[in-house]
Amino acid sequence: MLQQMLVRFLVGGVVVSAFAALGSIFKPKSFAGLFGAAPSVALATLSLTIATNGRLYAAVEARSMAAGAVAFLLYTACVSRILMHFQWRALVATTALIPLWFATALGLWFIFLR
């Protein structure tokens, strides 16, 4: 367990630094945080999964991550559109559309991952 945490820390740190450097190239600079967070955690998790459970299991996990990302992209696009066009409060829009995120992720799971 401690070894996995150490590997996750090291791989995550290196990848966070690389993605943050990549993100600092783009404008606005807030992309650095976006590029630094999710990809690095995903890569660290997948590398540990490959080491402990094998490539086939990691492939299923990677597809699950991709499905979740697609669902999140749809959710954020809809929230953004509602906030810009209908002037809803952010808390109301984000909370009201969480079922969309869940339904999209579940639907993609049934279609591609089952």
N, CA and C of each residue as an Amber inpcrd file, in Angstrom:
protein
   342
   0.8220000  -1.1950000   0.0000000   0.0000000   0.0000000   0.0000000
   0.8700000   1.2640000   0.0000000   1.8720000   1.2990000   0.8390000
   2.7600000   2.4520000   0.9080000   3.5290000   2.6240000  -0.4010000
   3.9250000   1.5020000  -0.9950000   4.6440000   1.5590000  -2.2630000
   3.7550000   2.1470000  -3.3580000   2.4800000   1.7600000  -3.4020000
   1.5590000   2.3080000  -4.3910000   1.3580000   3.8030000  -4.1960000
   1.2630000   4.2190000  -2.9470000   1.0950000   5.6410000  -2.6710000
   2.3290000   6.4230000  -3.1120000   3.4970000   5.8670000  -2.8910000
   4.7280000   6.5260000  -3.2970000   4.8180000   6.6330000  -4.8150000
   4.4860000   5.5470000  -5.5070000   4.5050000   5.5700000  -6.9730000
   3.4940000   6.5820000  -7.4960000   2.3060000   6.5940000  -6.9280000
   1.2740000   7.5400000  -7.3490000   1.7480000   8.9810000  -7.1240000
   2.3970000   9.2060000  -6.0040000   2.9150000  10.5390000  -5.6900000
   3.9760000  10.9580000  -6.6960000   4.9070000  10.0620000  -6.9760000
   6.0000000  10.3990000  -7.8930000   5.5190000  10.5740000  -9.3270000
   4.7480000   9.6130000  -9.8140000   4.2520000   9.7060000 -11.1900000
   3.3210000  10.9040000 -11.3200000   2.4270000  11.0660000 -10.3490000
   1.5120000  12.1990000 -10.3810000   2.2500000  13.5240000 -10.3580000
   3.2700000  13.6330000  -9.5290000   4.0340000  14.8750000  -9.4450000
   4.7440000  15.2160000 -10.7310000   5.3640000  14.2180000 -11.3380000
   6.0750000  14.4520000 -12.6010000   5.0890000  14.8510000 -13.6960000
   3.9820000  14.1440000 -13.7680000   3.0190000  14.4350000 -14.8320000
   2.3130000  15.7670000 -14.5830000   2.0180000  16.0830000 -13.3160000
   1.4220000  17.3880000 -13.0040000   2.3530000  18.4950000 -13.4560000
   3.6300000  18.3520000 -13.1690000   4.6050000  19.3730000 -13.5780000
   4.6690000  19.5050000 -15.0930000   4.6490000  18.3840000 -15.7870000
   4.7090000  18.4260000 -17.2530000   3.4630000  19.0860000 -17.8320000
   2.2870000  18.7090000 -17.3410000   1.0570000  19.3010000 -17.8590000
   0.9350000  20.7670000 -17.4600000   1.4200000  21.1340000 -16.2820000
   1.3930000  22.5440000 -15.8730000   2.2960000  23.3760000 -16.7730000
   3.4540000  22.8180000 -17.1250000   4.3460000  23.5250000 -18.0500000
   3.6850000  23.6740000 -19.4200000   3.0260000  22.6310000 -19.8760000
   2.3060000  22.6930000 -21.1440000   1.1810000  23.7120000 -21.0750000
   0.4480000  23.7010000 -19.9630000  -0.6630000  24.6310000 -19.8100000
  -0.2280000  26.0720000 -19.7160000   0.9610000  26.3260000 -19.2150000
   1.4300000  27.7100000 -19.0960000   1.7440000  28.3240000 -20.4570000
   1.8730000  27.4910000 -21.4710000   2.1120000  27.9830000 -22.8220000
   0.8530000  28.6330000 -23.3850000  -0.3190000  28.0790000 -23.0270000
  -1.5840000  28.5520000 -23.5810000  -2.1240000  29.7360000 -22.7880000
  -3.0280000  30.4680000 -23.4130000  -3.6970000  31.5740000 -22.7440000
  -5.1730000  31.2500000 -22.6880000  -5.9070000  31.5110000 -21.6650000
  -5.4890000  32.1260000 -20.4130000  -4.6770000  31.1510000 -19.5700000
  -3.9840000  31.6850000 -18.6190000  -3.0870000  30.8800000 -17.7820000
  -3.8420000  29.9060000 -16.8990000  -5.1440000  30.0560000 -16.7700000
  -5.9190000  29.1230000 -15.9580000  -5.9130000  27.7190000 -16.5550000
  -5.5360000  27.5870000 -17.8260000  -5.4280000  26.2640000 -18.4230000
  -4.3460000  25.4190000 -17.7520000  -3.3680000  26.0580000 -17.1500000
  -2.2900000  25.3120000 -16.4920000  -2.8610000  24.4140000 -15.3940000
  -3.7780000  24.9250000 -14.6110000  -4.4120000  24.1230000 -13.5690000
  -5.2700000  23.0240000 -14.1450000  -5.9720000  23.3260000 -15.2180000
  -6.8230000  22.3340000 -15.8660000  -5.9960000  21.1860000 -16.4190000
  -4.9110000  21.5180000 -17.0990000  -4.0590000  20.4820000 -17.6590000
  -3.3040000  19.7260000 -16.5720000  -3.0750000  20.3610000 -15.4410000
  -2.2740000  19.7390000 -14.3970000  -3.0210000  18.7460000 -13.5390000
  -4.3170000  18.8520000 -13.4320000  -5.0560000  18.0480000 -12.4630000
  -5.4570000  16.6720000 -12.9890000  -6.4910000  16.6230000 -13.7760000
  -7.0840000  15.3470000 -14.1730000  -6.1540000  14.4330000 -14.9670000
  -5.4400000  14.9210000 -15.9680000  -4.5930000  13.9940000 -16.7300000
  -3.5140000  13.3350000 -15.8760000  -2.9590000  14.0710000 -14.9530000
  -1.8870000  13.4970000 -14.1440000  -2.4070000  12.4390000 -13.1870000
  -3.5500000  12.6850000 -12.5900000  -4.1430000  11.6930000 -11.6860000
  -4.5340000  10.4540000 -12.4750000  -5.1080000  10.6510000 -13.6560000
  -5.5100000   9.5130000 -14.4840000  -4.3040000   8.6720000 -14.8990000
  -3.2300000   9.3210000 -15.3160000  -2.0470000   8.5700000 -15.7370000
  -1.3960000   7.8350000 -14.5740000  -1.3480000   8.4650000 -13.4170000
  -0.7830000   7.7910000 -12.2490000  -1.6330000   6.5870000 -11.8620000
  -2.9380000   6.7610000 -11.8890000  -3.8360000   5.6600000 -11.5520000
  -3.7210000   4.5260000 -12.5570000  -3.6600000   4.8600000 -13.8340000
  -3.5480000   3.8090000 -14.8490000  -2.2180000   3.0800000 -14.7650000
  -1.1450000   3.7860000 -14.4610000   0.1440000   3.1000000 -14.3410000
   0.1440000   2.1420000 -13.1550000  -0.4620000   2.5390000 -12.0610000
  -0.5780000   1.6200000 -10.9210000  -1.4920000   0.4510000 -11.2280000
  -2.5530000   0.7110000 -11.9540000  -3.4840000  -0.3650000 -12.3100000
  -2.8130000  -1.3790000 -13.2150000  -2.0220000  -0.9110000 -14.1530000
  -1.2910000  -1.8360000 -15.0220000  -0.3260000  -2.6780000 -14.1990000
   0.3670000  -2.0420000 -13.2660000   1.3490000  -2.7570000 -12.4460000
   0.6980000  -3.7900000 -11.5290000  -0.4860000  -3.4890000 -11.0290000
  -1.1090000  -4.4030000 -10.0570000  -2.1200000  -5.3610000 -10.6690000
  -2.8720000  -4.9080000 -11.6820000  -3.9630000  -5.7470000 -12.2030000
  -3.8060000  -6.1330000 -13.6610000  -2.8380000  -5.5670000 -14.3650000
  -2.6200000  -5.9350000 -15.7580000  -3.2250000  -4.9580000 -16.7440000
  -2.8490000  -5.1590000 -17.9970000  -3.2530000  -4.2410000 -19.0630000
  -4.7340000  -4.3060000 -19.3900000  -5.3160000  -5.4870000 -19.3830000
  -6.7290000  -5.6070000 -19.7490000  -7.6230000  -4.8780000 -18.7560000
  -7.3410000  -5.0260000 -17.4880000  -8.1050000  -4.3310000 -16.4620000
  -7.9210000  -2.8240000 -16.5890000  -6.6940000  -2.3960000 -16.8660000
  -6.4130000  -0.9730000 -17.0380000  -7.1280000  -0.4150000 -18.2690000
  -7.2870000  -1.2310000 -19.3040000  -8.0000000  -0.7800000 -20.4980000
  -9.4620000  -0.4790000 -20.1780000 -10.0660000  -1.3280000 -19.3700000
 -11.4520000  -1.0850000 -18.9520000 -11.5380000   0.1940000 -18.1240000
 -10.5750000   0.3830000 -17.2470000 -10.5390000   1.5950000 -16.4260000
 -10.3580000   2.8360000 -17.3040000  -9.5140000   2.7460000 -18.3140000
  -9.2840000   3.8850000 -19.2110000 -10.5470000   4.2210000 -19.9990000
 -11.2550000   3.1920000 -20.4550000 -12.5200000   3.4540000 -21.1560000
 -13.5330000   4.0920000 -20.2270000 -13.5430000   3.6730000 -18.9820000
 -14.4480000   4.2770000 -18.0040000 -14.1040000   5.7470000 -17.7820000
 -12.8210000   6.0530000 -17.7100000 -12.3920000   7.4500000 -17.5630000
 -12.8120000   8.2780000 -18.7690000 -12.6620000   7.7140000 -19.9500000
 -13.0390000   8.4350000 -21.1680000 -14.5450000   8.6810000 -21.2070000
 -15.3330000   7.6910000 -20.8200000 -16.7900000   7.8640000 -20.7870000
 -17.1760000   8.9390000 -19.7790000 -16.5360000   8.9360000 -18.6270000
 -16.7970000   9.9680000 -17.6270000 -16.4220000  11.3480000 -18.1220000
 -15.3360000  11.4310000 -18.8700000 -14.9040000  12.7230000 -19.4230000
 -15.8950000  13.2380000 -20.4620000 -16.4100000  12.3480000 -21.2990000
 -17.4130000  12.7530000 -22.2980000 -18.6770000  13.2390000 -21.5900000
 -19.1030000  12.5120000 -20.5680000 -20.2890000  12.9190000 -19.8070000
 -20.0600000  14.2750000 -19.1420000 -18.8670000  14.4840000 -18.6040000
 -18.5530000  15.7560000 -17.9630000 -18.5080000  16.8880000 -18.9820000
 -17.9840000  16.6120000 -20.1720000 -17.9490000  17.6250000 -21.2260000
 -19.3620000  18.0650000 -21.5990000 -20.2730000  17.1240000 -21.7610000
 -21.6610000  17.4580000 -22.0740000 -22.2890000  18.2690000 -20.9410000
 -22.0500000  17.8350000 -19.7170000 -22.5730000  18.5400000 -18.5410000
 -22.0730000  19.9780000 -18.4900000 -20.7720000  20.1770000 -18.6560000
 -20.2290000  21.5320000 -18.5650000 -20.6880000  22.4100000 -19.7260000
 -20.8360000  21.8250000 -20.9030000 -21.3300000  22.6020000 -22.0460000
 -22.7640000  23.0680000 -21.7930000 -23.5860000  22.1930000 -21.2440000
 -24.9780000  22.5650000 -20.9590000 -25.0600000  23.5890000 -19.8310000
 -24.2780000  23.4020000 -18.7860000 -24.2600000  24.3780000 -17.6920000
 -23.8040000  25.7330000 -18.2080000 -22.7670000  25.7480000 -19.0000000
 -22.2540000  27.0000000 -19.5460000 -23.3030000  27.6980000 -20.3980000
 -23.9690000  26.9390000 -21.2300000 -25.0020000  27.5250000 -22.1020000
 -26.1480000  28.1100000 -21.2790000 -26.5920000  27.3830000 -20.2720000
 -27.6790000  27.8770000 -19.4230000 -27.2590000  29.1310000 -18.6680000
 -26.0330000  29.1370000 -18.1630000 -25.5640000  30.3150000 -17.4320000
 -25.4650000  31.5460000 -18.3330000 -25.0360000  31.3610000 -19.5650000
 -24.8670000  32.4980000 -20.4650000 -26.1850000  32.9940000 -21.0490000
 -27.0710000  32.0700000 -21.4130000 -28.2770000  32.4660000 -22.1330000
 -29.4900000  32.7140000 -21.2440000 -29.5710000  32.0250000 -20.1250000
 -30.7650000  32.1400000 -19.2960000 -30.5210000  32.8270000 -17.9600000
 -29.2470000  33.1800000 -17.6820000 -28.8900000  33.9310000 -16.4780000
 -29.3040000  33.2280000 -15.1790000 -29.2340000  31.8960000 -15.1580000
 -29.5040000  31.1640000 -13.9230000 -28.3630000  31.4090000 -12.9470000
 -28.6360000  31.1910000 -11.6690000 -27.5690000  31.2130000 -10.6760000
 -26.7090000  29.9630000 -10.8770000 -25.4210000  30.0750000 -10.5960000
 -24.4870000  28.9700000 -10.8380000 -24.8510000  27.7330000 -10.0180000
 -25.1990000  27.9130000  -8.7630000 -25.5480000  26.7730000  -7.9190000
 -26.7770000  26.0440000  -8.4420000 -27.7620000  26.7900000  -8.8990000
 -28.9870000  26.1820000  -9.4310000 -28.6920000  25.4140000 -10.7110000
 -27.9500000  26.0180000 -11.6190000 -27.6490000  25.3670000 -12.9020000
 -26.8120000  24.1150000 -12.7140000 -25.7700000  24.2050000 -11.8980000
 -24.8990000  23.0390000 -11.7230000 -25.6190000  21.9090000 -11.0020000
 -26.4300000  22.2520000 -10.0310000 -27.1640000  21.2190000  -9.2940000
 -28.2550000  20.5960000 -10.1560000 -28.9620000  21.4160000 -10.9020000
 -30.0700000  20.9090000 -11.7190000 -29.5920000  19.9740000 -12.8250000
 -28.3700000  20.1720000 -13.3000000 -27.8950000  19.3660000 -14.4240000
 -27.0400000  18.1660000 -14.0180000 -26.8450000  17.9450000 -12.7420000
 -26.1010000  16.7560000 -12.3110000 -26.7620000  15.4650000 -12.8130000
 -28.1110000  15.3580000 -12.8080000 -28.7100000  14.1450000 -13.3850000
 -28.3460000  13.9200000 -14.8560000 -28.1220000  14.9990000 -15.6110000
 -27.6800000  14.8580000 -17.0030000 -26.3190000  14.1880000 -17.0700000
 -25.4190000  14.6230000 -16.2210000 -24.0790000  14.0270000 -16.1600000
 -24.1810000  12.5430000 -15.8180000 -24.9520000  12.2360000 -14.7850000
 -25.1040000  10.8500000 -14.3580000 -25.7400000   9.9960000 -15.4510000
 -26.8050000  10.4950000 -16.0740000 -27.4950000   9.7290000 -17.1240000
 -26.5840000   9.5040000 -18.3290000 -25.7950000  10.5110000 -18.6870000
 -24.8740000  10.3610000 -19.8170000 -23.8000000   9.3280000 -19.5080000
 -23.2160000   9.4160000 -18.3240000 -22.1760000   8.4520000 -17.9440000
 -22.7420000   7.0400000 -17.8830000 -23.9180000   6.8980000 -17.3090000
 -24.5410000   5.5750000 -17.2140000 -24.9020000   5.0450000 -18.5970000
 -25.4200000   5.9190000 -19.4540000 -25.7560000   5.5030000 -20.8160000
 -24.5250000   5.0610000 -21.5990000 -23.4410000   5.8080000 -21.4750000
 -22.2030000   5.4060000 -22.1460000 -21.6610000   4.1050000 -21.5880000
 -21.8230000   3.9090000 -20.3000000 -21.3810000   2.6520000 -19.6960000
 -22.1720000   1.4820000 -20.2770000 -23.4880000   1.6330000 -20.3890000
 -24.2990000   0.5660000 -20.9670000 -23.9770000   0.3080000 -22.4320000
 -23.6650000   1.3600000 -23.1700000 -23.3850000   1.2000000 -24.5970000
 -22.0020000   0.6000000 -24.8420000 -20.9730000   1.1470000 -24.2080000
 -19.6000000   0.7950000 -24.5650000 -18.8770000  -0.1140000 -23.5930000
 -19.2250000  -0.0900000 -22.3460000 -18.3740000  -0.7490000 -21.3580000
 -18.9540000  -2.0430000 -20.8010000 -20.1350000  -2.3260000 -21.0980000
 -20.7680000  -3.4960000 -20.5150000 -20.3980000  -4.7560000 -21.1930000
